[in-house]
Amino acid sequence: MTDPHLTVITHPLVQHKLTIMRQKDVSTAGFRRLLREISLLLAYEVTRELELTTTTIETPLCRMQAPTLEGKKLALISILRAGNGLLDGILELIPAARVGFIGLYRDPQTLKPVEYYCKVPALDQRMTIVVDPMLATGNSVVAAIDMLKARGARNLRFLCLLAAPEGVARMREAHPDVPIFTAALDERLDEHGYIVPGLGDAGDRMFGTK
């Protein structure tokens, strides 16, 4: 049955690159490159419903009415630090997007998010795409979206590389109006709150801090 709240992007290139990323012996440079590449493909899907209008242009042969994006430029919000890996690739596709950052870390005992930074553009009337590679417990993403809604965001999407059923359920409960786009819905969380089978800590693998 189709879930309007969750879109799993099954494009063959997405799935192939994700399989390589999951392997524990992939280098830091290789992981970072693959994350950038896969983010371009994910961004293609999450922006599929952008509104269009028309504008008059001159081709080498004639004038025509041609499609162009309507409304304010997109806002991309990275949940630090791992979100930056997805952000870099998406900006290659949408270089004019406005960019913001939210700093949250997960308390290792309670698994609850703790805010340490927030700097975002004006969000009113913009499609706002929140990016973080992993949707695990969902607590950090829910907290980030709470913060963005308090700052005027109304048209929100969440984009991640992997999701756990627990995180999807948490998001559905807290923000049923925010659709999730992911490359895979994995099996479960382990006792430490990591996605299984997953790919480990995305931030550590991206920045070589494991």
N, C-alpha and C positions, 0 to 999 in steps of 0.2 A: 504494500500500500504506500502511496506517495505521502511523504511527510512535508507539509509546506514550511515547517520550521527548520528542516535540515536538508541540505543538498550535499550529497557525496559526489564529488567530481571524478568520474570514472574514465576520463580520457586516457587512452593507452600510454601516451607520453608521461602523463602525470603519474600513473601507476608504476611505470618502468623506473622513473627517476626516484620515486619514493622507495621502491625496493632496494635500490642501490644505497640510498641514504640510511636505511635501517641497519645495514651491515656494520658491525662494530669496528672493522678495520679500515673504514673510509677515513682518509686524512682530513685534517681541519680545513685545508684549502679546498679539497674536493667536496666536503660537506657544504661549505659556504657557497661554492659555485653552483652546486645542485639546488640549493635552497633558492638562490637568485633565479635560476632557470625555471624552477617549478612555480615560483611566485608569479611569473609572467603568465603562465597558463591558468593559474587560479584566478588571477585578476581579470582575465578574459571572461570567465564565467560570472564572477560577482558583479561585474559591470554590464551584464547583458541587458538589463532593463533600464539603462540610462535613457532619459527622455531626449528626443531629437526635435529640432525645428529645421527650417530651410533658410538658406542664404543665397544671394545671387553672386555667381562667380563667372569669370571669363576663362574658358578653356582655350587651347590654341585654335579651335574651330568656331566657337560660338559662346554666347551667354547661356547660362542654365541655372535652374534652381537646384541646389545641392544640399544634402543633409549635413547638419552640424549639431553639436551638443547644445542643449538648451539649459538655461539657468546658471546658477553659480558654480564655480569650480568645485570639484570633489575635495573632501577633507579626508586625509589618511592619518589615523592615530595609532602610533606604535606603543604597545605595552613593553616597556624596557625590561631587560635588555634584548631578549631574544626576538622581539617583534621587529627589530631593525633589519634582521635578515630577510624577512618578507618585504619590508618597506622598500629596501633598495631595489629589488626587482620590479615592484609595482611602479616605482617612480620612473623607471626606464620606459614603461608603457604610457604613463600619465604624468609627464614631467611638470605640468602646470598645477598639479594638485597642491592644496594647502596641507601643511604637515604639523602634527602635534605629537606630544610625548607624555605618557603617564608612567610614573615610576611606582611599582608595587613589588614588594617581596613577600614570599610566603613564609609565615612563621613555622618553623619545622615541628613545633609541638602541636599547635592548634590547627595548622594548615590554613589559617585565615590570612587574608591579605593585609599588608600594612603599607600605607601610602607614604612616599618620600619625595615625590615630584609630580607636578602637573603644569604643563604649558601647552595650550591648544589655541587654534585660530577661532574666529567667530564661526559658530556652527549653525546658526539659524538659517533655514532654507537650503542647507547643503546636504547632499548625500554624504554620510560619514561612514567610512569603512575602518573598523577597528581590527588590528592585526596582531596576532600572537601565534607562534607555531603550535602550541599545545593547549588543548582544552581538556584539562584533567579534572580537578574537583569542580571547576567553574567559578570558584570564589573570587579569584582575581579579575576575571572577565566581568562578572556581575558587578563588582565594585567599580571597575573602570566605566562601565556603561551607566551606572548610577551617577558617577561624576559628570559624564558627558551630557546626560539628560538634564542635570541640574544647571548646566551651562548652555542649554537651549537646543541641543541636538534632538531631532525628532525622526529623521529618516536614517536609520542605522542598519549596518550589516556587520557581521563578525566573520572574519576569515582566518582559518587556521590550517595547519598541515595535518594534524592528527586530533581526533576527539575520542573521549571515553564516554560510554553511556551515562555515567554519573554526572559528567559535566554538561552533557546535552540536557539531561533532566533538570539540572539546577538552573540552566539558562531558560528552559521552557517555563519553569515555575516563576522565575524572577522577571524575565523579559520576553514574554511570548510574542511581542511585536518585532523582535530582532532576529531575522533569519541567520542561520549558521551555514557557512560554506566550508567544506573540508575535503581533503584528499582521501581520508579513510576514517571509518568508525571502528576503533579497535575493541578488544574484548572487555577490558575491565581496568580498574586501578588496583595496584598492590597495596600492602599495608603501609607503605611510605607515601602513597599518593601519586606514584608514577604510573603512566599509561603502559599497559601490557597488551601485545608484545612491544609496542612503542619503538623508540629509537634512542632511549636514554634522555639526558638533559640537553635540550636543543641549544641552550645558551653556552654550556660548556663545550659542546661539540663544535659550535660555530666559532668560538673565540679561543679554543685551545686551553681552557682553564680546568679541564677535568683532572 
